[in-house]
Amino acid sequence: MTFPLCGLDPATLVRLDRVGLVAQRSSPLTAPGRRVSAQRGASPEFADYRDYAPGDDLRRVDWNVYARLDRLYLRLYRAEVATTAAVYLDCSASMGFAGKAATMGRVAAIVTYAALQSQDRVSIGVLGGPMLSAQSGLPAVPRAFRFIANHIRTPSGDAVGPIRPNARRPGVALLVSDLLTDADWRSDLLRLRAQGWSIGIIQLLAREELSPDLRGNTGCATSNRASTSKSQGQGVSTSSIARRWTNI
């Protein structure tokens, strides 16, 4: 392949051919695709029966059931829909510590490939930076992987940009970050959830952040990031972060 694999090997990509995204919340605005939805549609997969009502399409009547029960029932089929995924990357300076940016790139690449091979649509955004508009289909993999590789190479600055969807249809919104920020992303995610999006958050922390080694001549540096516990040499408090991001 002539494009960056973002830390993935070809064998992993083959395994991802059997993986897809699942939106916990359905939207009436979903587009046709390969995913099976709980919504009733016209795909070949049978879902259920319901009683016939005047005006229903007689072509959907199950005449075999009528012959046995002397009652008219309609066959219902599962709708096949395409999910929209929006991946948001925290490329601020703290993500450059201990390989977190590279791990974020692998996570983003896995989600992106899984979505594209399932004929879903995926957009990728750098918080406070550019966004790759929604892509679909395997031909879009090189473009998406290049975007990811280019923006995880040198994390810098503060990720203070808002989280805004770049899609007309609700789907799955995924935030990948260490969550060591004062940015009001929680309000942004709650707003997306109210619009029908399924929300996912992946927090990436280095071992050194959870259990810092303070032996020897050790100094502490502070920033405007939400890192009070780090400046006190106590490591990152995951419990306090979890309390802040619950109920989304």
LINRA-V911675 format. One line per field, one symbol per residue. ss: DSSP state (a for helix, b for strand, c for the rest). Layout:
# LINRA-V911675
ss=???
This chain:
# LINRA-V911675
ss=cccccccccaaaaaaaccccccccccccccbbbbbbbbbbbbbbbbbbbbbccccccaaabcaaaaaaacccbbbbbbbbbbcbbbbbbcccaaaaaaaaaaaaaaaaaaaaaaaaacccbbbbbbccccbbbbbbcaaaaaaaaaaaaaaacccccccccccccccccccbbbbbbcccccccaaaaaaaaaacccbbbbbbcccaaaacccccccccccccccccaaaaccccccaaaaaaaaccc
